[in-house]
Amino acid sequence: MTTNMVRESAKIYEFPVRNLQRLKEMRDSAAVKPVIYESGAASWYHEEAIREADEARKQ
C-alpha cells in the first residue's frame, strides 16, 4: 500500500481574448495602482464630519 500520495494542484487556463482593445483594458486594469492617502489639513474636516454624523444618529 502506498502511503506517499502526491496530488497535483489545479491548472488554471485563461480563455483567449479576441478583441485587442479588451485585452489592453484587462492588462491596464491588472496593473498596480498607487493608493492615495490624504492627511493633514483636509483629514480633520473629514473626521469632524464623521463625528457629527455619528452624534446625529445617536440623538
C-alpha distance matrix in Angstrom:
0.0 3.8 6.4 9.2 10.4 14.0 16.4 19.8 22.8 25.3 28.0 31.5 34.0 37.7 40.0 42.9 46.3 49.1 52.0 52.8 54.7 51.8 49.5 52.0 52.3 48.5 48.4 51.4 50.0 46.8 48.8 49.0 52.2 54.0 54.3 58.0 58.8 62.5 63.9 67.4 70.4 68.7 65.9 68.3 69.7 66.3 65.4 68.8 68.4 65.0 66.6 69.6 67.3 65.4 68.6 70.0 66.9 67.4 71.0
3.8 0.0 3.8 5.7 6.9 10.4 13.2 16.5 19.6 22.3 24.9 28.5 31.0 34.7 37.2 40.0 43.3 46.2 49.0 49.7 51.6 48.8 46.3 48.7 49.1 45.3 45.0 48.1 46.7 43.4 45.4 45.6 48.8 50.6 51.0 54.7 55.6 59.3 60.7 64.2 67.3 65.6 62.9 65.4 66.8 63.4 62.6 66.1 65.7 62.4 64.1 67.0 64.9 63.0 66.3 67.7 64.8 65.3 69.0
6.4 3.8 0.0 3.8 6.0 9.5 12.4 15.9 18.6 21.6 24.4 27.9 30.8 34.3 37.0 39.9 43.1 46.1 48.7 49.3 51.0 48.1 45.7 47.9 48.0 44.2 43.9 46.8 45.3 41.9 43.8 43.7 46.8 48.4 48.6 52.2 53.0 56.6 57.9 61.4 64.5 62.8 60.0 62.4 63.9 60.6 59.7 63.1 62.8 59.5 61.1 64.1 62.0 60.0 63.3 64.8 61.9 62.3 66.0
9.2 5.7 3.8 0.0 3.8 6.5 9.9 13.2 15.9 19.2 21.8 25.3 28.2 31.7 34.5 37.3 40.4 43.5 46.1 46.4 48.2 45.4 42.8 45.0 45.2 41.5 41.0 43.8 42.5 39.1 40.8 40.7 44.0 45.6 46.0 49.7 50.5 54.2 55.6 59.1 62.2 60.6 57.9 60.5 62.0 58.7 57.9 61.4 61.2 58.0 59.6 62.7 60.7 58.8 62.2 63.7 60.9 61.4 65.2
10.4 6.9 6.0 3.8 0.0 3.8 6.5 9.9 12.8 15.8 18.5 22.0 24.8 28.4 31.1 34.0 37.1 40.2 42.8 43.3 45.1 42.2 39.8 42.1 42.3 38.6 38.3 41.2 39.8 36.5 38.5 38.6 41.9 43.7 44.2 47.9 48.9 52.6 54.2 57.7 60.8 59.0 56.4 59.0 60.3 57.0 56.3 59.8 59.4 56.2 58.0 61.0 58.8 57.1 60.5 61.9 59.0 59.7 63.4
14.0 10.4 9.5 6.5 3.8 0.0 3.8 6.6 9.6 12.9 15.3 18.8 21.6 25.1 28.0 30.7 33.9 37.0 39.6 39.9 41.7 38.9 36.4 38.6 38.9 35.2 34.7 37.7 36.5 33.1 35.0 35.3 38.6 40.5 41.1 44.9 46.1 49.8 51.5 55.1 58.1 56.3 53.9 56.6 57.9 54.6 54.1 57.7 57.2 54.1 56.1 59.0 56.9 55.4 58.9 60.2 57.5 58.3 62.0
16.4 13.2 12.4 9.9 6.5 3.8 0.0 3.8 6.4 9.3 12.1 15.5 18.4 21.9 24.7 27.6 30.7 33.9 36.4 37.0 38.7 35.8 33.4 35.7 35.9 32.1 32.0 35.0 33.6 30.4 32.5 33.0 36.2 38.4 39.0 42.7 44.0 47.7 49.6 53.2 56.2 54.2 51.8 54.6 55.7 52.2 51.9 55.5 54.8 51.7 53.9 56.7 54.4 53.0 56.5 57.7 54.9 55.9 59.6
19.8 16.5 15.9 13.2 9.9 6.6 3.8 0.0 3.8 6.6 8.6 12.3 15.0 18.5 21.4 24.1 27.3 30.4 32.9 33.4 35.2 32.4 29.9 32.3 32.6 28.9 28.7 31.8 30.6 27.4 29.5 30.3 33.6 35.9 36.8 40.6 42.1 45.8 47.9 51.6 54.5 52.4 50.2 53.2 54.2 50.8 50.7 54.3 53.5 50.6 52.9 55.7 53.4 52.2 55.9 56.9 54.3 55.5 59.1
22.8 19.6 18.6 15.9 12.8 9.6 6.4 3.8 0.0 3.8 6.5 9.5 12.8 16.0 19.1 22.0 24.9 28.2 30.5 30.9 32.5 29.5 27.2 29.4 29.5 25.8 25.6 28.6 27.2 24.0 26.3 26.9 30.2 32.5 33.3 37.0 38.6 42.3 44.5 48.1 51.0 48.9 46.7 49.6 50.5 47.1 47.1 50.7 49.8 47.0 49.4 52.1 49.7 48.7 52.3 53.3 50.7 52.0 55.6
25.3 22.3 21.6 19.2 15.8 12.9 9.3 6.6 3.8 0.0 3.8 6.5 9.7 13.0 15.8 18.9 21.8 25.0 27.4 28.1 29.7 26.6 24.5 27.0 27.0 23.3 23.5 26.6 25.2 22.3 24.9 25.9 29.1 31.7 32.5 36.2 38.0 41.7 44.0 47.8 50.4 48.1 46.0 49.1 49.7 46.2 46.4 49.9 48.8 46.0 48.6 51.1 48.6 47.7 51.5 52.2 49.6 51.1 54.6
28.0 24.9 24.4 21.8 18.5 15.3 12.1 8.6 6.5 3.8 0.0 3.8 6.4 9.9 12.8 15.6 18.7 21.9 24.3 25.0 26.8 23.9 21.5 24.2 24.6 20.9 21.0 24.4 23.3 20.4 23.1 24.5 27.8 30.7 31.9 35.6 37.7 41.3 43.9 47.6 50.2 47.8 46.1 49.3 49.8 46.4 46.9 50.4 49.2 46.6 49.4 51.8 49.3 48.7 52.5 53.1 50.6 52.4 55.8
31.5 28.5 27.9 25.3 22.0 18.8 15.5 12.3 9.5 6.5 3.8 0.0 3.7 6.6 9.7 12.7 15.4 18.8 21.0 21.7 23.3 20.3 18.1 20.8 20.9 17.3 17.7 21.0 19.8 17.2 20.1 21.8 24.9 28.0 29.2 32.9 35.1 38.7 41.4 45.2 47.6 45.1 43.5 46.7 47.1 43.7 44.4 47.8 46.5 44.1 47.0 49.2 46.7 46.3 50.1 50.6 48.2 50.2 53.5
34.0 31.0 30.8 28.2 24.8 21.6 18.4 15.0 12.8 9.7 6.4 3.7 0.0 3.8 6.4 9.3 12.3 15.4 18.0 18.9 20.8 18.0 15.8 18.8 19.4 15.9 16.5 20.1 19.4 17.1 20.1 22.4 25.4 28.7 30.3 33.8 36.3 39.8 42.8 46.5 48.7 46.2 44.8 48.2 48.3 45.0 46.0 49.3 47.8 45.6 48.7 50.8 48.2 48.1 51.9 52.1 49.9 52.0 55.2
37.7 34.7 34.3 31.7 28.4 25.1 21.9 18.5 16.0 13.0 9.9 6.6 3.8 0.0 3.8 6.3 8.8 12.2 14.5 15.3 17.1 14.2 12.0 15.2 15.7 12.4 13.2 16.8 16.2 14.3 17.4 20.1 22.9 26.4 28.1 31.5 34.2 37.6 40.7 44.4 46.5 43.8 42.7 46.2 46.1 42.8 44.1 47.4 45.7 43.7 47.0 48.9 46.3 46.5 50.3 50.4 48.3 50.7 53.7
40.0 37.2 37.0 34.5 31.1 28.0 24.7 21.4 19.1 15.8 12.8 9.7 6.4 3.8 0.0 3.8 6.5 9.4 12.0 13.6 15.6 12.8 11.2 14.8 15.4 12.6 14.1 17.6 17.1 16.0 19.2 22.2 24.7 28.3 30.1 33.2 36.1 39.3 42.6 46.2 48.1 45.2 44.3 47.8 47.4 44.1 45.6 48.8 46.9 45.1 48.4 50.1 47.4 47.8 51.5 51.3 49.3 51.8 54.7
42.9 40.0 39.9 37.3 34.0 30.7 27.6 24.1 22.0 18.9 15.6 12.7 9.3 6.3 3.8 0.0 3.8 6.2 9.2 10.5 13.1 11.0 9.1 12.7 14.1 11.9 13.1 16.6 16.9 16.2 19.0 22.3 24.7 28.4 30.5 33.5 36.7 39.7 43.1 46.6 48.4 45.7 45.1 48.6 48.1 45.0 46.8 49.9 48.0 46.4 49.9 51.5 48.9 49.5 53.2 53.0 51.1 53.8 56.6
46.3 43.3 43.1 40.4 37.1 33.9 30.7 27.3 24.9 21.8 18.7 15.4 12.3 8.8 6.5 3.8 0.0 3.8 5.7 7.2 9.4 7.3 6.1 9.8 11.0 9.6 11.2 14.2 14.8 14.8 17.5 21.0 23.0 26.8 28.9 31.7 34.9 37.8 41.3 44.7 46.3 43.4 43.1 46.6 45.9 42.9 44.9 47.9 45.9 44.5 48.1 49.5 46.9 47.8 51.5 51.1 49.4 52.2 54.9
49.1 46.2 46.1 43.5 40.2 37.0 33.9 30.4 28.2 25.0 21.9 18.8 15.4 12.2 9.4 6.2 3.8 0.0 3.8 6.2 8.9 8.1 7.7 11.0 12.5 12.1 13.7 16.3 17.3 17.8 20.2 23.9 25.6 29.4 31.6 34.1 37.5 40.2 43.8 47.1 48.5 45.6 45.5 49.0 48.2 45.3 47.5 50.3 48.2 47.0 50.7 51.9 49.3 50.4 54.0 53.4 51.8 54.8 57.3
52.0 49.0 48.7 46.1 42.8 39.6 36.4 32.9 30.5 27.4 24.3 21.0 18.0 14.5 12.0 9.2 5.7 3.8 0.0 3.8 5.5 5.3 6.3 8.8 10.0 10.7 12.5 14.4 15.5 16.8 18.9 22.6 23.8 27.5 29.8 32.0 35.4 37.9 41.6 44.7 46.0 43.0 43.2 46.7 45.7 42.9 45.3 48.0 45.8 44.9 48.6 49.6 47.1 48.4 52.0 51.3 49.9 53.0 55.4
52.8 49.7 49.3 46.4 43.3 39.9 37.0 33.4 30.9 28.1 25.0 21.7 18.9 15.3 13.6 10.5 7.2 6.2 3.8 0.0 3.8 5.4 4.9 6.2 8.6 9.8 10.6 12.3 14.2 15.4 16.9 20.7 21.9 25.6 28.1 30.3 33.9 36.4 40.0 43.1 44.4 41.7 42.0 45.6 44.7 42.1 44.6 47.4 45.4 44.6 48.3 49.4 47.2 48.5 52.1 51.5 50.3 53.4 55.8
54.7 51.6 51.0 48.2 45.1 41.7 38.7 35.2 32.5 29.7 26.8 23.3 20.8 17.1 15.6 13.1 9.4 8.9 5.5 3.8 0.0 3.8 5.4 5.1 6.3 8.7 10.0 10.6 12.3 14.4 15.7 19.3 20.0 23.5 25.9 27.8 31.4 33.6 37.3 40.3 41.4 38.6 39.0 42.6 41.6 39.0 41.6 44.3 42.2 41.6 45.3 46.3 44.1 45.6 49.1 48.5 47.4 50.6 52.9
51.8 48.8 48.1 45.4 42.2 38.9 35.8 32.4 29.5 26.6 23.9 20.3 18.0 14.2 12.8 11.0 7.3 8.1 5.3 5.4 3.8 0.0 3.8 5.4 5.0 6.1 8.6 9.8 10.5 12.3 14.5 18.0 18.9 22.5 24.6 26.8 30.2 32.6 36.3 39.5 40.7 37.8 37.8 41.4 40.4 37.6 40.0 42.7 40.6 39.7 43.4 44.5 42.1 43.4 47.0 46.4 45.1 48.2 50.6
49.5 46.3 45.7 42.8 39.8 36.4 33.4 29.9 27.2 24.5 21.5 18.1 15.8 12.0 11.2 9.1 6.1 7.7 6.3 4.9 5.4 3.8 0.0 3.8 5.4 5.1 6.3 8.6 10.0 10.8 12.7 16.5 18.0 21.7 24.1 26.7 30.1 32.8 36.4 39.6 41.2 38.5 38.4 42.0 41.4 38.6 40.8 43.7 41.9 40.8 44.4 45.8 43.6 44.7 48.3 48.0 46.6 49.6 52.2
52.0 48.7 47.9 45.0 42.1 38.6 35.7 32.3 29.4 27.0 24.2 20.8 18.8 15.2 14.8 12.7 9.8 11.0 8.8 6.2 5.1 5.4 3.8 0.0 3.8 5.5 5.2 6.1 8.6 10.0 10.9 14.6 15.8 19.4 22.1 24.3 27.9 30.4 34.0 37.1 38.6 36.0 36.2 39.9 39.3 36.7 39.1 42.0 40.2 39.5 43.1 44.5 42.4 43.7 47.3 47.0 46.0 48.9 51.4
52.3 49.1 48.0 45.2 42.3 38.9 35.9 32.6 29.5 27.0 24.6 20.9 19.4 15.7 15.4 14.1 11.0 12.5 10.0 8.6 6.3 5.0 5.4 3.8 0.0 3.8 5.5 5.1 6.1 8.6 10.1 13.5 14.0 17.6 19.9 22.0 25.5 27.9 31.6 34.7 36.1 33.3 33.4 37.0 36.2 33.6 35.9 38.8 36.9 36.1 39.7 41.0 38.9 40.2 43.7 43.4 42.3 45.3 47.8
48.5 45.3 44.2 41.5 38.6 35.2 32.1 28.9 25.8 23.3 20.9 17.3 15.9 12.4 12.6 11.9 9.6 12.1 10.7 9.8 8.7 6.1 5.1 5.5 3.8 0.0 3.8 5.5 5.2 6.2 8.9 12.3 13.6 17.4 19.5 22.1 25.4 28.2 31.8 35.1 36.8 34.0 33.7 37.3 36.7 33.8 35.9 38.9 37.1 36.0 39.5 41.0 38.8 39.8 43.4 43.3 41.9 44.7 47.4
48.4 45.0 43.9 41.0 38.3 34.7 32.0 28.7 25.6 23.5 21.0 17.7 16.5 13.2 14.1 13.1 11.2 13.7 12.5 10.6 10.0 8.6 6.3 5.2 5.5 3.8 0.0 3.8 5.5 5.2 6.5 10.3 12.2 15.9 18.5 21.3 24.7 27.6 31.1 34.4 36.3 33.8 33.5 37.2 37.0 34.3 36.3 39.5 38.0 36.9 40.3 42.1 40.1 41.0 44.6 44.7 43.6 46.3 49.0
51.4 48.1 46.8 43.8 41.2 37.7 35.0 31.8 28.6 26.6 24.4 21.0 20.1 16.8 17.6 16.6 14.2 16.3 14.4 12.3 10.6 9.8 8.6 6.1 5.1 5.5 3.8 0.0 3.8 5.4 5.3 8.8 9.6 13.3 16.0 18.3 21.9 24.6 28.1 31.3 33.0 30.5 30.5 34.3 33.9 31.4 33.5 36.6 35.1 34.3 37.8 39.4 37.6 38.8 42.3 42.4 41.4 44.2 46.9
50.0 46.7 45.3 42.5 39.8 36.5 33.6 30.6 27.2 25.2 23.3 19.8 19.4 16.2 17.1 16.9 14.8 17.3 15.5 14.2 12.3 10.5 10.0 8.6 6.1 5.2 5.5 3.8 0.0 3.8 5.5 8.1 8.6 12.4 14.3 16.9 20.2 23.0 26.5 29.9 31.6 28.9 28.6 32.2 31.8 29.0 31.0 34.1 32.5 31.5 35.0 36.6 34.6 35.6 39.2 39.3 38.2 40.9 43.6
46.8 43.4 41.9 39.1 36.5 33.1 30.4 27.4 24.0 22.3 20.4 17.2 17.1 14.3 16.0 16.2 14.8 17.8 16.8 15.4 14.4 12.3 10.8 10.0 8.6 6.2 5.2 5.4 3.8 0.0 3.8 6.5 8.6 12.3 14.4 17.6 20.7 23.9 27.2 30.7 32.7 30.3 29.6 33.2 33.2 30.3 32.0 35.3 34.0 32.6 36.0 38.0 36.0 36.7 40.3 40.7 39.4 41.9 44.8
48.8 45.4 43.8 40.8 38.5 35.0 32.5 29.5 26.3 24.9 23.1 20.1 20.1 17.4 19.2 19.0 17.5 20.2 18.9 16.9 15.7 14.5 12.7 10.9 10.1 8.9 6.5 5.3 5.5 3.8 0.0 3.8 6.2 9.8 12.6 15.6 18.9 22.0 25.2 28.6 30.8 28.6 28.2 31.9 32.1 29.5 31.2 34.6 33.6 32.5 35.7 37.8 36.2 36.9 40.5 41.0 40.1 42.5 45.4
49.0 45.6 43.7 40.7 38.6 35.3 33.0 30.3 26.9 25.9 24.5 21.8 22.4 20.1 22.2 22.3 21.0 23.9 22.6 20.7 19.3 18.0 16.5 14.6 13.5 12.3 10.3 8.8 8.1 6.5 3.8 0.0 3.8 6.7 9.3 12.6 15.7 19.0 22.0 25.5 27.9 25.9 25.2 28.9 29.4 26.9 28.4 31.9 31.1 29.9 33.0 35.3 34.0 34.5 38.0 38.8 38.0 40.2 43.2
52.2 48.8 46.8 44.0 41.9 38.6 36.2 33.6 30.2 29.1 27.8 24.9 25.4 22.9 24.7 24.7 23.0 25.6 23.8 21.9 20.0 18.9 18.0 15.8 14.0 13.6 12.2 9.6 8.6 8.6 6.2 3.8 0.0 3.8 6.6 9.4 12.8 15.8 19.0 22.4 24.6 22.5 22.0 25.8 26.1 23.7 25.4 28.8 28.0 27.1 30.3 32.4 31.2 32.0 35.4 36.1 35.5 37.9 40.7
54.0 50.6 48.4 45.6 43.7 40.5 38.4 35.9 32.5 31.7 30.7 28.0 28.7 26.4 28.3 28.4 26.8 29.4 27.5 25.6 23.5 22.5 21.7 19.4 17.6 17.4 15.9 13.3 12.4 12.3 9.8 6.7 3.8 0.0 3.8 6.3 9.6 12.6 15.6 18.9 21.4 19.6 19.1 22.9 23.5 21.3 22.9 26.3 26.0 25.2 28.2 30.4 29.6 30.4 33.6 34.6 34.3 36.4 39.2
54.3 51.0 48.6 46.0 44.2 41.1 39.0 36.8 33.3 32.5 31.9 29.2 30.3 28.1 30.1 30.5 28.9 31.6 29.8 28.1 25.9 24.6 24.1 22.1 19.9 19.5 18.5 16.0 14.3 14.4 12.6 9.3 6.6 3.8 0.0 3.8 6.4 9.8 12.8 16.4 18.8 16.8 15.9 19.6 20.3 18.0 19.4 22.9 22.5 21.6 24.5 26.9 26.0 26.7 30.0 31.0 30.7 32.8 35.6
58.0 54.7 52.2 49.7 47.9 44.9 42.7 40.6 37.0 36.2 35.6 32.9 33.8 31.5 33.2 33.5 31.7 34.1 32.0 30.3 27.8 26.8 26.7 24.3 22.0 22.1 21.3 18.3 16.9 17.6 15.6 12.6 9.4 6.3 3.8 0.0 3.8 6.4 9.8 13.1 15.3 13.3 12.8 16.7 17.2 15.3 17.0 20.3 20.1 19.7 22.6 24.7 24.3 25.3 28.3 29.3 29.4 31.6 34.1
58.8 55.6 53.0 50.5 48.9 46.1 44.0 42.1 38.6 38.0 37.7 35.1 36.3 34.2 36.1 36.7 34.9 37.5 35.4 33.9 31.4 30.2 30.1 27.9 25.5 25.4 24.7 21.9 20.2 20.7 18.9 15.7 12.8 9.6 6.4 3.8 0.0 3.8 6.5 10.1 12.6 10.9 9.7 13.4 14.5 12.6 13.9 17.3 17.5 17.0 19.6 22.0 21.9 22.7 25.5 26.9 27.1 29.0 31.5
62.5 59.3 56.6 54.2 52.6 49.8 47.7 45.8 42.3 41.7 41.3 38.7 39.8 37.6 39.3 39.7 37.8 40.2 37.9 36.4 33.6 32.6 32.8 30.4 27.9 28.2 27.6 24.6 23.0 23.9 22.0 19.0 15.8 12.6 9.8 6.4 3.8 0.0 3.7 6.9 9.0 7.3 6.8 10.6 11.6 10.4 12.1 15.0 15.6 15.8 18.2 20.2 20.6 21.8 24.2 25.6 26.3 28.2 30.4
63.9 60.7 57.9 55.6 54.2 51.5 49.6 47.9 44.5 44.0 43.9 41.4 42.8 40.7 42.6 43.1 41.3 43.8 41.6 40.0 37.3 36.3 36.4 34.0 31.6 31.8 31.1 28.1 26.5 27.2 25.2 22.0 19.0 15.6 12.8 9.8 6.5 3.7 0.0 3.7 6.7 6.5 5.2 8.4 10.4 10.1 10.9 13.6 15.1 15.4 17.0 19.4 20.4 21.2 23.3 25.0 26.1 27.5 29.7
67.4 64.2 61.4 59.1 57.7 55.1 53.2 51.6 48.1 47.8 47.6 45.2 46.5 44.4 46.2 46.6 44.7 47.1 44.7 43.1 40.3 39.5 39.6 37.1 34.7 35.1 34.4 31.3 29.9 30.7 28.6 25.5 22.4 18.9 16.4 13.1 10.1 6.9 3.7 0.0 3.8 5.6 5.6 7.3 9.6 10.7 11.3 13.2 15.2 16.2 17.3 19.3 20.9 21.9 23.5 25.3 26.8 28.0 29.9
70.4 67.3 64.5 62.2 60.8 58.1 56.2 54.5 51.0 50.4 50.2 47.6 48.7 46.5 48.1 48.4 46.3 48.5 46.0 44.4 41.4 40.7 41.2 38.6 36.1 36.8 36.3 33.0 31.6 32.7 30.8 27.9 24.6 21.4 18.8 15.3 12.6 9.0 6.7 3.8 0.0 3.8 5.7 6.1 7.4 9.6 10.8 11.7 13.6 15.4 16.4 17.7 19.6 21.2 22.3 23.8 25.7 27.1 28.5
68.7 65.6 62.8 60.6 59.0 56.3 54.2 52.4 48.9 48.1 47.8 45.1 46.2 43.8 45.2 45.7 43.4 45.6 43.0 41.7 38.6 37.8 38.5 36.0 33.3 34.0 33.8 30.5 28.9 30.3 28.6 25.9 22.5 19.6 16.8 13.3 10.9 7.3 6.5 5.6 3.8 0.0 3.8 5.7 5.5 6.7 9.0 10.3 11.2 13.0 14.7 15.9 17.2 19.1 20.6 21.7 23.4 25.2 26.7
65.9 62.9 60.0 57.9 56.4 53.9 51.8 50.2 46.7 46.0 46.1 43.5 44.8 42.7 44.3 45.1 43.1 45.5 43.2 42.0 39.0 37.8 38.4 36.2 33.4 33.7 33.5 30.5 28.6 29.6 28.2 25.2 22.0 19.1 15.9 12.8 9.7 6.8 5.2 5.6 5.7 3.8 0.0 3.8 5.4 5.2 6.2 8.6 10.0 10.8 12.4 14.3 15.5 16.7 18.5 20.1 21.5 23.0 24.9
68.3 65.4 62.4 60.5 59.0 56.6 54.6 53.2 49.6 49.1 49.3 46.7 48.2 46.2 47.8 48.6 46.6 49.0 46.7 45.6 42.6 41.4 42.0 39.9 37.0 37.3 37.2 34.3 32.2 33.2 31.9 28.9 25.8 22.9 19.6 16.7 13.4 10.6 8.4 7.3 6.1 5.7 3.8 0.0 3.8 5.5 5.1 6.0 8.6 9.9 10.4 12.1 14.2 15.3 16.4 18.2 20.0 21.2 22.7
69.7 66.8 63.9 62.0 60.3 57.9 55.7 54.2 50.5 49.7 49.8 47.1 48.3 46.1 47.4 48.1 45.9 48.2 45.7 44.7 41.6 40.4 41.4 39.3 36.2 36.7 37.0 33.9 31.8 33.2 32.1 29.4 26.1 23.5 20.3 17.2 14.5 11.6 10.4 9.6 7.4 5.5 5.4 3.8 0.0 3.8 5.5 5.2 6.2 8.7 9.9 10.6 12.4 14.4 15.4 16.5 18.6 20.2 21.5
66.3 63.4 60.6 58.7 57.0 54.6 52.2 50.8 47.1 46.2 46.4 43.7 45.0 42.8 44.1 45.0 42.9 45.3 42.9 42.1 39.0 37.6 38.6 36.7 33.6 33.8 34.3 31.4 29.0 30.3 29.5 26.9 23.7 21.3 18.0 15.3 12.6 10.4 10.1 10.7 9.6 6.7 5.2 5.5 3.8 0.0 3.8 5.4 5.1 6.3 8.7 10.0 10.7 12.5 14.4 15.4 16.8 18.8 20.5
65.4 62.6 59.7 57.9 56.3 54.1 51.9 50.7 47.1 46.4 46.9 44.4 46.0 44.1 45.6 46.8 44.9 47.5 45.3 44.6 41.6 40.0 40.8 39.1 35.9 35.9 36.3 33.5 31.0 32.0 31.2 28.4 25.4 22.9 19.4 17.0 13.9 12.1 10.9 11.3 10.8 9.0 6.2 5.1 5.5 3.8 0.0 3.8 5.5 5.2 6.2 8.7 10.0 10.7 12.4 14.3 15.6 16.8 18.8
68.8 66.1 63.1 61.4 59.8 57.7 55.5 54.3 50.7 49.9 50.4 47.8 49.3 47.4 48.8 49.9 47.9 50.3 48.0 47.4 44.3 42.7 43.7 42.0 38.8 38.9 39.5 36.6 34.1 35.3 34.6 31.9 28.8 26.3 22.9 20.3 17.3 15.0 13.6 13.2 11.7 10.3 8.6 6.0 5.2 5.4 3.8 0.0 3.8 5.4 5.0 6.1 8.6 9.9 10.6 12.3 14.3 15.5 16.8
68.4 65.7 62.8 61.2 59.4 57.2 54.8 53.5 49.8 48.8 49.2 46.5 47.8 45.7 46.9 48.0 45.9 48.2 45.8 45.4 42.2 40.6 41.9 40.2 36.9 37.1 38.0 35.1 32.5 34.0 33.6 31.1 28.0 26.0 22.5 20.1 17.5 15.6 15.1 15.2 13.6 11.2 10.0 8.6 6.2 5.1 5.5 3.8 0.0 3.8 5.5 5.1 6.2 8.7 9.9 10.5 12.4 14.5 15.7
65.0 62.4 59.5 58.0 56.2 54.1 51.7 50.6 47.0 46.0 46.6 44.1 45.6 43.7 45.1 46.4 44.5 47.0 44.9 44.6 41.6 39.7 40.8 39.5 36.1 36.0 36.9 34.3 31.5 32.6 32.5 29.9 27.1 25.2 21.6 19.7 17.0 15.8 15.4 16.2 15.4 13.0 10.8 9.9 8.7 6.3 5.2 5.4 3.8 0.0 3.8 5.5 5.1 6.2 8.7 9.9 10.7 12.6 14.6
66.6 64.1 61.1 59.6 58.0 56.1 53.9 52.9 49.4 48.6 49.4 47.0 48.7 47.0 48.4 49.9 48.1 50.7 48.6 48.3 45.3 43.4 44.4 43.1 39.7 39.5 40.3 37.8 35.0 36.0 35.7 33.0 30.3 28.2 24.5 22.6 19.6 18.2 17.0 17.3 16.4 14.7 12.4 10.4 9.9 8.7 6.2 5.0 5.5 3.8 0.0 3.8 5.5 5.1 6.3 8.7 10.0 10.8 12.7
69.6 67.0 64.1 62.7 61.0 59.0 56.7 55.7 52.1 51.1 51.8 49.2 50.8 48.9 50.1 51.5 49.5 51.9 49.6 49.4 46.3 44.5 45.8 44.5 41.0 41.0 42.1 39.4 36.6 38.0 37.8 35.3 32.4 30.4 26.9 24.7 22.0 20.2 19.4 19.3 17.7 15.9 14.3 12.1 10.6 10.0 8.7 6.1 5.1 5.5 3.8 0.0 3.8 5.4 5.1 6.1 8.7 10.0 10.9
67.3 64.9 62.0 60.7 58.8 56.9 54.4 53.4 49.7 48.6 49.3 46.7 48.2 46.3 47.4 48.9 46.9 49.3 47.1 47.2 44.1 42.1 43.6 42.4 38.9 38.8 40.1 37.6 34.6 36.0 36.2 34.0 31.2 29.6 26.0 24.3 21.9 20.6 20.4 20.9 19.6 17.2 15.5 14.2 12.4 10.7 10.0 8.6 6.2 5.1 5.5 3.8 0.0 3.8 5.5 5.1 6.3 8.8 10.2
65.4 63.0 60.0 58.8 57.1 55.4 53.0 52.2 48.7 47.7 48.7 46.3 48.1 46.5 47.8 49.5 47.8 50.4 48.4 48.5 45.6 43.4 44.7 43.7 40.2 39.8 41.0 38.8 35.6 36.7 36.9 34.5 32.0 30.4 26.7 25.3 22.7 21.8 21.2 21.9 21.2 19.1 16.7 15.3 14.4 12.5 10.7 9.9 8.7 6.2 5.1 5.4 3.8 0.0 3.8 5.5 5.2 6.4 9.0
68.6 66.3 63.3 62.2 60.5 58.9 56.5 55.9 52.3 51.5 52.5 50.1 51.9 50.3 51.5 53.2 51.5 54.0 52.0 52.1 49.1 47.0 48.3 47.3 43.7 43.4 44.6 42.3 39.2 40.3 40.5 38.0 35.4 33.6 30.0 28.3 25.5 24.2 23.3 23.5 22.3 20.6 18.5 16.4 15.4 14.4 12.4 10.6 9.9 8.7 6.3 5.1 5.5 3.8 0.0 3.8 5.4 5.1 6.5
70.0 67.7 64.8 63.7 61.9 60.2 57.7 56.9 53.3 52.2 53.1 50.6 52.1 50.4 51.3 53.0 51.1 53.4 51.3 51.5 48.5 46.4 48.0 47.0 43.4 43.3 44.7 42.4 39.3 40.7 41.0 38.8 36.1 34.6 31.0 29.3 26.9 25.6 25.0 25.3 23.8 21.7 20.1 18.2 16.5 15.4 14.3 12.3 10.5 9.9 8.7 6.1 5.1 5.5 3.8 0.0 3.8 5.5 5.4
66.9 64.8 61.9 60.9 59.0 57.5 54.9 54.3 50.7 49.6 50.6 48.2 49.9 48.3 49.3 51.1 49.4 51.8 49.9 50.3 47.4 45.1 46.6 46.0 42.3 41.9 43.6 41.4 38.2 39.4 40.1 38.0 35.5 34.3 30.7 29.4 27.1 26.3 26.1 26.8 25.7 23.4 21.5 20.0 18.6 16.8 15.6 14.3 12.4 10.7 10.0 8.7 6.3 5.2 5.4 3.8 0.0 3.8 5.5
67.4 65.3 62.3 61.4 59.7 58.3 55.9 55.5 52.0 51.1 52.4 50.2 52.0 50.7 51.8 53.8 52.2 54.8 53.0 53.4 50.6 48.2 49.6 48.9 45.3 44.7 46.3 44.2 40.9 41.9 42.5 40.2 37.9 36.4 32.8 31.6 29.0 28.2 27.5 28.0 27.1 25.2 23.0 21.2 20.2 18.8 16.8 15.5 14.5 12.6 10.8 10.0 8.8 6.4 5.1 5.5 3.8 0.0 3.8
71.0 69.0 66.0 65.2 63.4 62.0 59.6 59.1 55.6 54.6 55.8 53.5 55.2 53.7 54.7 56.6 54.9 57.3 55.4 55.8 52.9 50.6 52.2 51.4 47.8 47.4 49.0 46.9 43.6 44.8 45.4 43.2 40.7 39.2 35.6 34.1 31.5 30.4 29.7 29.9 28.5 26.7 24.9 22.7 21.5 20.5 18.8 16.8 15.7 14.6 12.7 10.9 10.2 9.0 6.5 5.4 5.5 3.8 0.0
